[in-house]
Amino acid sequence: MKQLTLFILLALISGCYARVPDKTGEEGKPIPNFRIQKDSISGFYTSKIPKGNPIVMVYYGTNCPYSRSEIQEILEGADDLKYVGFYLITAEDFPAILKFRDAYAIWGYRNVFPGKDVAGFFSKHFNVPGVPYTVIYNREGKLTAAFAGKIGLAEIKKYIDA
């Protein structure tokens, strides 16, 4: 009985620390070009994202507790990672996005950019199984990792400079 309890405990602990990125077929490729709508009027194409710094894109749901938890952790570490651009992308409507943005005071972060993927490109391109879904690009703009489900800053930090 003690061995079973120990095995379960070790399995749970290792599950918390060892995340293996998803295989997307996009590893080593640059950020795909698609439009992110900042509000009902303005937006930008990902090709306009400045080069030279890591980029983290989180496809999220405004009411998803895992998305909320991951984004909260990102915001708590955003000041330490000022050189990383965090793009929070959803397919939800603008009232939900604006409510989410205001609830988390996202407008107060210079390196965090919420927006809407109007065309649904992100979810199709990465074959997103659910939210949150996070993709990490290094300083050269090449995909280093993609994760389905909530990840923390430890995983992000591990792959932004890979």
C-alpha positions in Angstrom: 0.0 0.0 0.0 2.8 2.4 0.8 4.4 1.7 -2.6 1.2 2.5 -4.4 0.8 5.8 -2.4 4.4 6.7 -3.1 4.0 5.9 -6.9 0.8 8.1 -7.1 2.5 10.9 -5.2 5.5 10.8 -7.6 3.3 10.7 -10.6 1.4 13.8 -9.5 4.5 15.7 -8.7 6.3 14.9 -11.9 3.1 15.8 -13.9 3.3 19.3 -12.4 6.9 19.9 -13.6 7.4 18.0 -16.8 5.3 19.3 -19.7 6.1 18.1 -23.2 5.2 20.4 -26.0 2.7 19.3 -28.6 4.0 18.4 -32.1 2.4 20.8 -34.6 4.5 20.4 -37.7 5.2 24.1 -37.4 8.3 23.8 -35.2 11.1 26.1 -36.4 8.7 28.0 -38.7 8.0 31.7 -38.5 4.9 33.3 -37.1 2.1 32.8 -39.6 0.6 36.0 -41.0 -3.0 36.6 -39.8 -5.1 39.5 -38.6 -5.7 40.3 -35.0 -8.5 42.8 -34.4 -7.8 45.0 -31.3 -11.3 46.4 -31.2 -14.3 46.7 -33.5 -12.3 49.3 -35.6 -8.6 48.7 -35.5 -6.3 45.7 -35.9 -3.0 44.5 -37.3 -1.4 41.7 -39.1 1.0 39.5 -37.3 3.6 40.3 -39.9 3.8 43.7 -38.3 4.8 42.3 -34.9 8.3 43.8 -34.2 11.2 41.3 -34.7 14.0 40.5 -32.2 12.0 39.6 -29.1 10.2 36.4 -28.1 6.5 36.2 -28.8 3.9 34.2 -26.8 0.4 33.8 -28.2 -2.3 32.4 -26.0 -5.5 31.4 -27.5 -8.0 31.7 -24.7 -11.6 31.7 -23.6 -12.9 34.6 -21.5 -14.9 32.3 -19.2 -12.4 29.4 -19.1 -10.9 29.0 -15.6 -7.7 27.5 -17.1 -7.3 30.4 -19.5 -7.9 32.9 -16.7 -5.4 31.1 -14.5 -2.7 31.1 -17.2 -3.3 34.7 -18.1 -3.2 35.8 -14.5 0.2 34.1 -14.1 1.5 35.8 -17.2 0.3 39.2 -16.0 2.0 38.6 -12.7 5.3 37.9 -14.4 4.9 40.4 -17.3 7.1 43.1 -15.8 9.9 40.6 -15.4 9.5 39.6 -19.0 9.1 43.1 -20.6 11.0 42.0 -23.6 8.4 39.3 -24.4 5.3 40.2 -26.4 2.2 38.4 -25.1 -0.6 38.2 -27.6 -3.9 37.1 -26.1 -6.1 35.8 -28.9 -9.7 34.7 -28.8 -12.6 34.1 -31.2 -15.2 35.6 -28.8 -17.1 38.8 -29.4 -15.7 42.3 -28.5 -17.9 42.9 -25.5 -16.5 39.7 -23.8 -13.0 40.7 -24.8 -13.3 44.2 -23.5 -14.9 43.0 -20.2 -12.0 40.5 -19.8 -9.4 43.1 -20.6 -10.8 45.5 -18.1 -11.3 42.8 -15.4 -7.6 42.0 -15.6 -6.4 45.6 -16.3 -4.6 44.3 -19.4 -4.5 47.9 -20.8 -1.9 48.6 -18.0 0.8 46.3 -19.6 2.9 47.6 -22.4 3.8 44.1 -23.6 0.4 42.4 -23.5 -1.9 42.7 -26.5 -5.5 41.3 -26.4 -7.4 40.8 -29.6 -9.8 38.8 -31.7 -9.0 36.3 -34.4 -11.9 37.3 -36.6 -11.2 34.8 -39.4 -10.6 31.9 -37.0 -7.1 31.4 -38.5 -5.2 30.5 -35.3 -7.5 27.7 -34.2 -7.5 26.2 -37.7 -3.7 26.6 -38.4 -2.7 25.0 -35.1 -5.6 22.6 -35.0 -6.5 23.8 -31.5 -8.2 21.2 -29.4 -9.4 23.6 -26.7 -8.4 26.6 -24.6 -6.0 27.7 -23.5 -3.6 26.9 -26.3 -0.2 28.6 -26.1 2.5 28.9 -28.8 6.0 30.3 -28.1 8.3 31.9 -30.6 11.9 32.7 -29.9 13.8 35.9 -30.7 14.3 34.8 -34.3 10.5 34.5 -34.7 10.6 30.7 -34.9 8.2 28.4 -33.2 9.9 26.6 -30.3 6.9 25.1 -28.5 3.1 24.7 -28.4 1.0 23.6 -25.5 -2.6 22.5 -25.2 -3.9 23.3 -21.7 -2.7 25.6 -19.0 1.0 26.2 -18.7 2.9 28.4 -16.3 5.7 30.9 -16.6 8.3 28.2 -16.0 7.4 26.5 -19.3 7.2 29.9 -21.1 10.6 30.9 -19.8 12.1 27.6 -20.8 11.1 28.0 -24.5 11.3 31.7 -25.2 15.0 31.6 -25.5 15.3 28.1 -27.0 
